[in-house]
C-alpha cells in the first residue's frame, strides 16, 4: 500500500482500503 500522500494517485485496483483510510485521515 502507498502512503496517504500518494493515495490520491492509487488506482482503485489497489483496493479502496487505502482511499478509505486517506479520506478518514
C-alpha angles and dihedrals in degrees: 000000000000130000119263090259090064095033092093088060095046114110118238087248087073085071126258091261093091093046091046092052091045093051092046091050 
